[in-house]
Each structure stands twice: as C-alpha cells, then as structure tokens.
Amino acid sequence: MTDDNTAKDAVVIERNFDAPVDLIWKMWTEPEHFKAWYGPDGATIPVAKMDVRVGGARLVRVDVETPGGPMQMWFIGEYRDVVENQRLAYTESMSDESGNVLSAAEVGMPDGHPTTTEVIVELEDLGGRTKMVMTHAGIPADSPGAAGWTMALNKLATRVAAHSAR
Amino acid sequence: MTDDDRLDETFAALSNATRRAILARLAEGAANVNELAEPFDLTLPAISKHIKVLERAGLVVRSQRAQFRPCALDPTPLEEVSTWAEQYRPVWEARFDRMDDYLKQLRPRRKTGRTR
C-alpha cells in the first residue's frame, strides 16, 4: 500500500502509534476523540457528527482564526467502508452548514480542484501498538468513487510506464 | 500558465468519464478521432471537443503532419497531479503528531495504568 502505485494521486502516510488498535479506531470514529487532534493548530472542531456505518453521514465544522478574522468551514461526507479496528473509508467535500456540497470555486479554490476527496484508514494490531496507513485521494465529482478515480489513474500510470517511449 | 492553472486544466480534463475513457484507450497506443469515437454514442464533433480539452490540458498530443492526425497520450500532466495531493501531506503529518500527543495525555487515565 505504501509504494508508488497509490502515491501518484494520493497522500499515503504510515504511522505507528504506541496505543492499542481499538483506541486508534476511536480517534477516528468518536467525536470527542476526533475533535482533540483533527483541527489545525489553533483551530477548534465545534461540530463532529459521525454516523459510522456504510452509507452513514459525517458532518464536521472546523473553526480557524485567520488574519481576516474567524473562519468557519463545514465538511460533509459519507462512510464507504467500516470494519471496526481494521478499515475506515469516508468521502469528504466542503459544504455549507446543512451539508450542501460547495464547488471548488465557491470556496475560493481553483476550478479543477477535486470537489470530493476520500480518506481511507487502515489499522493493524501490533499487540498493544498499532500500525496505521492513511490514504487521502482526490476524486472528481462525476466519479462513482475514489476506487474508479484511483484505478483509472493507476491503470494509466502503469500502461504509460509500459509505453513510455514517445 | 502557472502551476495552479495547469493543475486546473488537468483536473477539469480528467473530471469527465468520456475523457478518461479516451485516455485509457490512448494508453494502449495512438489512435485517430474516428477510432476514438467508435465505442461512444457521440457525434464526431462531440468527440473532437473532448479531445481538444485533453489537448489543452497537455494530456494528448496530435501529430501535425500525418494525414489522419493521430492522437497520442502525454503523461506529464498526470505527474503534476501528485503535487496537488502532496500539499496535504504536511497537514496530515501535523494532525498525527497531535494524535500522538493526545494519546500520551490519555495514557495515565487508561486502565492498564502505565506510567509515563
């Protein structure tokens, strides 16, 4: 999971934590714990609603202080994969407070910026310690899901490598 | 064109299923517009329009000389997409540093009662 294949269009980070796997799972799935580490420095997470089951919704509000004053951001998403203590996948899009997805342009990002991204967390029990692999991938709005996007690009990259002489 | 503009073009070009299918076909080898149009229920002008978007994004190059101006894939912009993803890396690294700190704070309260 950590090598070149996924690195093309996604951030892949592997970390080991000195904590049992069920606690790391809670870091991602229980609002009280999630709020404690997720926001950038100086930010607060006043809202973290998590209906942690496949098809369940998540809505997170992040408040940050900017030179121009306080800023409020909402993120809406859906859980795609939930296997307790092993694997969690959810989508994420910037939204308004009711969870209506905003386009990249509406939030001041470049047009081509993917509206929806997917976060995948994979956990491995190392006996009291935990190995975590987090993948954050961009997926275009009309894609059925990150799988389609990632697979399409990976397939392209593989084929391109094979045909690279131009 | 700035890096951001280029990235915009790449993502805009990729955010369409027909255009991704065209790229996947071109990954197998060069093809002309008629060949590219074949699997789709679209007119030739519509396919040409998709190809122009891909050309503008630098994902497709067309030979100027050959009679049928075959299209070929240029993977360079795909490599720049990874740069987009990479900007999230420091954000996540900082989050996980905080998760680590937070876990250390929780430790004394845990039932196992390990000391720091």
Chai-1 contact restraints between the chains, C-beta under 6 A:
chainA,res_idxA,chainB,res_idxB,connection_type,confidence,min_distance_angstrom,max_distance_angstrom,comment,restraint_id
A,K8,B,S82,contact,1.0,0.0,6.0,A-B,restraint_1
A,D9,B,V81,contact,1.0,0.0,6.0,A-B,restraint_2
A,D9,B,A85,contact,1.0,0.0,6.0,A-B,restraint_3
A,A10,B,A85,contact,1.0,0.0,6.0,A-B,restraint_4
A,V11,B,A85,contact,1.0,0.0,6.0,A-B,restraint_5
A,V11,B,Y88,contact,1.0,0.0,6.0,A-B,restraint_6
A,V11,B,R89,contact,1.0,0.0,6.0,A-B,restraint_7
A,I13,B,W92,contact,1.0,0.0,6.0,A-B,restraint_8
A,R15,B,F96,contact,1.0,0.0,6.0,A-B,restraint_9
A,A19,B,L103,contact,1.0,0.0,6.0,A-B,restraint_10
A,M27,B,M99,contact,1.0,0.0,6.0,A-B,restraint_11
A,A36,B,Y102,contact,1.0,0.0,6.0,A-B,restraint_12
A,W37,B,R95,contact,1.0,0.0,6.0,A-B,restraint_13
A,W37,B,R98,contact,1.0,0.0,6.0,A-B,restraint_14
A,W37,B,M99,contact,1.0,0.0,6.0,A-B,restraint_15
A,W37,B,Y102,contact,1.0,0.0,6.0,A-B,restraint_16
A,Y38,B,R95,contact,1.0,0.0,6.0,A-B,restraint_17
A,P110,B,D4,contact,1.0,0.0,6.0,A-B,restraint_18
A,P110,B,D8,contact,1.0,0.0,6.0,A-B,restraint_19
A,D111,B,D8,contact,1.0,0.0,6.0,A-B,restraint_20
A,G112,B,L7,contact,1.0,0.0,6.0,A-B,restraint_21
A,G112,B,D8,contact,1.0,0.0,6.0,A-B,restraint_22
A,G112,B,F11,contact,1.0,0.0,6.0,A-B,restraint_23
A,G112,B,A12,contact,1.0,0.0,6.0,A-B,restraint_24
A,H136,B,Y88,contact,1.0,0.0,6.0,A-B,restraint_25
A,P140,B,S15,contact,1.0,0.0,6.0,A-B,restraint_26
A,A152,B,R20,contact,1.0,0.0,6.0,A-B,restraint_27
A,L156,B,A27,contact,1.0,0.0,6.0,A-B,restraint_28
A,R159,B,A27,contact,1.0,0.0,6.0,A-B,restraint_29
A,V160,B,A27,contact,1.0,0.0,6.0,A-B,restraint_30
A,V160,B,P75,contact,1.0,0.0,6.0,A-B,restraint_31
